[in-house]
Amino acid sequence: MKISIRYQRLIFAFFMALAMSFFVSFVLVSINFGYNGSFFNNWFKIWSQAFVCAFLGAYFFPIQINKIMNKIKFTENN
């Protein structure tokens, strides 16, 4: 599969948001609601909302975080 490099950031953000929202929402729904008859309905509703937020965050936050990281001088010695 070949995709233009200009879509790399968008595709990375999509998969990062998918994985993180899936994992975090599953754990939090498990903790807060437990495993019952409505678990998958609760989880899917919360996951779909979490994915939208995670995608926006995964797309926009790295730009600002990289700017901050570029201002920090890292050294090997403490």
NORRA-V752990 format. One line per field, one symbol per residue. phi: phi as a letter, one per 20 degrees, with the letter a starting at -180 (. if undefined). burial: I if it has 24 or more other ideal C-beta (glycine too) atoms within 12 Angstrom, else O. Layout:
BEGIN
phi=???
burial=???
END
This chain:
BEGIN
phi=.dcgffegfffffffffffffffffffffgfedmecfdgffffffffffffgffffffeefgffffffffeedeceee
burial=OOOOOOOOOOOOIOOIIOOIIOOIIOOOIOOOOOOOOOOOOOIOOIIOOIIOOIIOOIOOOOOOOOOOOOOOOOOOOO
END
